[in-house]
Amino acid sequence: MAPKKTKEVKKSTPAKKADPLFPARPRATGIGGAIRPIKDLSRFVRWPKYVRIQRQRAVLYQRLKVPPAVNQFTKTLGKNEAMTVFSLLNKYRPLTAAAKKQRVKEAAAAAASGGSAPAKAANQVKFGLKHVTTLIEEKKAQLVLIACDVDPIELVMWVPALCRKMDVPFMIVKDKARLGALVHQKTAAVVALTGVDKEDSKQLDLLKELALEKYNNNKDLLRKWGGGIMGLKTQAKLDKRAKAMAIEEAKKKASLGL
């Protein structure tokens, strides 16, 4: 006779208590579950080509030795000083295309009726690289503003030298879009002021003195090179090498008993 099967009694194991410091976070594998934590992914973005070129140019200007003729365009006018300059130039903005058309119509109507045409504004901001160059050469420009971010820079690189030669006060300002807005254009590389009304003459004289002090008569602008700043990795490597050399030198002196 076969022996009877005995049932095995399973021992019940006590349930583990949840650790409050490390709570269980079961992974949800369905759609939309277990989303990665939000972090900055800008390093992995394929930026447009113009953005990449801008950033590469900025890095190159830091790494390479930049000659003084180019480096002077990084020395722009301060925020408060620029605000004073632009507040003066805002008073002498040229007419928009629509306003100019209207003035021509009024002048034609006045001429037809035998009356006098409306007078032109005596002083206006002049713009356009060729036009401003002519004004500087003829010494008619009282104050010249040059944008710092003209591309290619060779378009305006010679303008400061011409202003110094002709004793015309000039300033380098941020930026071509702001100068463009002044004259109803998208951008403007250079603008000039040939004169102001009597009530603004003192302010213009102050700005001319500032321009002469900061730019025309500033010898450092013609001497100081820019760039030559290495990246963080290279700087760390050079520091490490310098420390190792200093330790080696100290060991040599200690061995010689100095």
C-alpha positions as CSV (number, residue, x, y, z in Angstrom):
1,M,0.0,0.0,0.0
2,A,1.4,3.4,-1.1
3,P,2.1,5.9,1.6
4,K,-0.3,8.9,1.9
5,K,1.0,12.2,0.6
6,T,1.4,14.8,3.3
7,K,0.7,18.4,2.5
8,E,3.6,20.7,3.0
9,V,2.8,23.7,5.1
10,K,4.2,26.9,3.7
11,K,5.6,29.4,6.1
12,S,4.1,32.9,5.7
13,T,6.8,35.6,5.4
14,P,6.1,38.9,7.0
15,A,5.4,41.8,4.5
16,K,8.3,44.3,4.2
17,K,7.6,47.7,5.4
18,A,8.0,50.5,2.9
19,D,11.0,52.7,3.4
20,P,9.9,56.3,3.7
21,L,13.3,57.6,2.5
22,F,13.2,55.5,-0.7
23,P,9.6,55.1,-1.8
24,A,8.8,52.6,-4.5
25,R,8.2,54.2,-7.9
26,P,6.9,51.5,-10.2
27,R,7.7,52.3,-13.8
28,A,4.7,52.9,-16.1
29,T,5.6,51.4,-19.5
30,G,2.5,52.5,-21.3
31,I,2.2,55.5,-23.7
32,G,3.0,58.7,-21.9
33,G,4.3,57.0,-18.8
34,A,7.7,57.2,-17.2
35,I,8.5,60.6,-18.9
36,R,12.1,61.7,-18.5
37,P,12.7,64.6,-16.2
38,I,12.7,68.0,-17.9
39,K,16.2,69.3,-18.5
40,D,18.0,71.7,-20.8
41,L,18.3,70.1,-24.2
42,S,19.8,73.1,-26.0
43,R,23.1,71.2,-26.5
44,F,21.3,68.6,-28.5
45,V,19.3,71.0,-30.7
46,R,20.3,71.4,-34.3
47,W,20.3,75.1,-34.4
48,P,19.8,77.1,-37.7
49,K,23.0,77.7,-39.7
50,Y,23.0,81.5,-39.0
51,V,22.8,80.9,-35.2
52,R,25.8,78.4,-35.5
53,I,27.8,80.9,-37.5
54,Q,27.1,83.7,-34.9
55,R,28.2,81.5,-32.1
56,Q,31.3,80.2,-33.9
57,R,32.3,83.8,-34.8
58,A,31.9,84.9,-31.2
59,V,34.1,82.0,-30.0
60,L,36.7,82.8,-32.8
61,Y,36.9,86.4,-31.7
62,Q,37.8,85.2,-28.2
63,R,40.3,82.6,-29.3
64,L,42.2,84.4,-32.1
65,K,44.4,87.5,-31.7
66,V,42.2,90.4,-33.0
67,P,44.1,93.4,-34.4
68,P,43.2,96.9,-32.9
69,A,41.4,98.1,-36.1
70,V,38.8,95.3,-35.6
71,N,39.0,95.1,-31.8
72,Q,37.9,98.8,-31.4
73,F,34.4,97.8,-32.5
74,T,34.0,95.9,-29.2
75,K,34.4,99.1,-27.3
76,T,30.9,100.5,-27.6
77,L,29.3,103.4,-25.9
78,G,27.8,102.8,-22.5
79,K,24.1,102.4,-22.0
80,N,23.4,105.8,-20.4
81,E,25.6,107.7,-22.8
82,A,23.9,105.9,-25.8
83,M,20.5,106.8,-24.4
84,T,21.5,110.5,-24.4
85,V,22.9,110.3,-28.0
86,F,19.8,108.6,-29.3
87,S,17.4,110.9,-27.5
88,L,19.1,113.8,-29.4
89,L,19.1,112.1,-32.7
90,N,15.4,111.1,-32.3
91,K,14.5,114.8,-32.7
92,Y,16.1,114.9,-36.1
93,R,14.7,111.7,-37.7
94,P,14.2,111.9,-41.5
95,L,10.7,111.7,-42.9
96,T,9.1,108.4,-43.7
97,A,8.4,107.5,-47.3
98,A,4.7,108.2,-46.9
99,A,5.4,111.6,-45.2
100,K,7.9,112.5,-47.9
101,K,5.3,111.7,-50.6
102,Q,2.7,113.9,-48.8
103,R,5.2,116.8,-48.6
104,V,5.9,116.5,-52.3
105,K,2.1,116.6,-53.1
106,E,1.6,119.6,-50.8
107,A,4.6,121.4,-52.5
108,A,3.1,120.6,-56.0
109,A,-0.3,121.9,-54.9
110,A,1.2,125.1,-53.4
111,A,3.2,125.7,-56.6
112,A,0.0,125.2,-58.8
113,S,-2.0,127.6,-56.7
114,G,0.9,130.1,-56.6
115,G,1.4,129.9,-52.8
116,S,4.6,129.1,-50.9
117,A,5.7,125.4,-50.5
118,P,6.1,124.1,-46.9
119,A,9.7,124.5,-45.7
120,K,12.0,121.5,-45.5
121,A,13.5,120.5,-42.1
122,A,16.8,122.2,-41.8
123,N,18.6,119.5,-39.8
124,Q,18.1,115.8,-40.3
125,V,20.0,112.6,-39.5
126,K,22.0,111.5,-42.6
127,F,22.5,107.8,-43.4
128,G,24.0,105.6,-46.1
129,L,27.6,104.7,-46.2
130,K,28.5,106.6,-49.3
131,H,26.6,109.7,-48.3
132,V,28.1,109.8,-44.8
133,T,31.6,109.2,-46.2
134,T,31.2,112.3,-48.5
135,L,30.0,114.3,-45.5
136,I,33.1,113.3,-43.5
137,E,35.4,114.0,-46.3
138,E,33.9,117.5,-46.8
139,K,33.9,118.0,-43.0
140,K,30.2,118.7,-42.9
141,A,29.4,115.9,-40.4
142,Q,29.3,117.1,-36.8
143,L,28.9,113.7,-35.2
144,V,29.1,110.2,-36.7
145,L,27.7,107.0,-35.2
146,I,29.0,103.7,-36.4
147,A,27.3,100.3,-35.7
148,C,29.4,97.7,-33.8
149,D,27.9,94.6,-35.5
150,V,28.2,95.4,-39.3
151,D,28.9,92.2,-41.3
152,P,31.3,92.1,-43.0
153,I,33.2,94.4,-40.7
154,E,35.4,95.6,-43.6
155,L,32.5,97.8,-44.8
156,V,33.1,100.2,-41.9
157,M,36.6,99.3,-40.6
158,W,38.2,102.3,-42.3
159,V,35.5,104.9,-41.1
160,P,37.2,105.5,-37.7
161,A,40.5,106.2,-39.4
162,L,38.9,108.6,-41.8
163,C,37.1,110.4,-38.9
164,R,40.4,110.8,-37.0
165,K,42.1,112.2,-40.1
166,M,39.3,114.7,-40.8
167,D,38.9,115.6,-37.1
168,V,35.2,114.5,-37.2
169,P,33.9,113.2,-33.8
170,F,32.7,109.6,-34.0
171,M,31.2,107.0,-31.7
172,I,30.7,103.2,-31.9
173,V,27.3,102.2,-30.7
174,K,25.0,99.1,-30.4
175,D,23.7,98.3,-32.9
176,K,22.9,98.4,-36.7
177,A,19.2,97.6,-36.0
178,R,18.9,100.5,-33.6
179,L,20.5,102.9,-36.1
180,G,18.2,101.5,-38.8
181,A,15.1,102.2,-36.7
182,L,16.3,105.8,-36.3
183,V,16.1,106.4,-40.1
184,H,13.1,104.1,-40.9
185,Q,15.2,101.3,-42.3
186,K,15.9,97.7,-41.1
187,T,19.5,98.4,-40.5
188,A,22.0,101.2,-40.9
189,A,25.8,100.8,-40.7
190,V,26.6,104.6,-40.2
191,V,24.5,107.7,-39.5
192,A,25.7,111.3,-39.2
193,L,24.4,114.6,-37.8
194,T,25.3,117.7,-39.8
195,G,23.7,120.2,-37.5
196,V,21.2,120.9,-34.8
197,D,18.8,123.6,-33.8
198,K,20.0,126.4,-31.5
199,E,18.5,124.9,-28.3
200,D,20.4,121.6,-28.8
201,S,23.8,123.1,-29.7
202,K,25.1,122.8,-26.1
203,Q,24.2,119.1,-25.9
204,L,25.8,118.4,-29.2
205,D,29.0,120.1,-28.0
206,L,29.0,117.9,-24.9
207,L,28.6,114.8,-27.1
208,K,31.4,115.9,-29.4
209,E,33.7,116.3,-26.5
210,L,32.8,112.8,-25.2
211,A,33.4,111.3,-28.7
212,L,36.8,113.0,-28.9
213,E,37.8,111.8,-25.5
214,K,36.6,108.2,-25.8
215,Y,37.3,107.5,-29.5
216,N,39.2,110.1,-31.6
217,N,42.0,110.9,-29.1
218,N,42.0,107.5,-27.3
219,K,45.4,106.0,-28.2
220,D,44.5,102.7,-26.4
221,L,42.0,101.9,-29.2
222,L,44.8,101.9,-31.8
223,R,47.2,99.8,-29.6
224,K,45.2,97.2,-27.8
225,W,44.8,93.8,-29.4
226,G,41.8,91.6,-28.6
227,G,41.1,87.9,-28.2
228,G,43.7,85.4,-27.0
229,I,41.3,84.0,-24.4
230,M,41.5,80.2,-24.3
231,G,38.6,77.8,-23.5
232,L,37.9,76.4,-20.1
233,K,39.5,73.1,-20.8
234,T,42.7,74.6,-22.2
235,Q,42.9,77.0,-19.2
236,A,42.5,74.1,-16.8
237,K,45.2,72.2,-18.6
238,L,47.6,75.1,-18.6
239,D,47.0,75.7,-14.8
240,K,47.6,72.0,-14.1
241,R,50.9,72.1,-16.1
242,A,52.0,75.3,-14.3
243,K,51.3,73.7,-10.9
244,A,53.3,70.6,-11.9
245,M,56.2,72.7,-13.1
246,A,56.1,74.7,-9.8
247,I,56.2,71.4,-7.8
248,E,59.1,70.1,-9.9
249,E,61.0,73.4,-9.4
250,A,60.5,73.2,-5.6
251,K,61.8,69.6,-5.6
252,K,64.9,70.7,-7.5
253,K,65.6,73.5,-5.0
254,A,65.0,71.2,-2.1
255,S,67.5,68.6,-3.5
256,L,70.1,71.3,-4.0
257,G,69.5,72.6,-0.5
258,L,68.4,76.1,-1.5
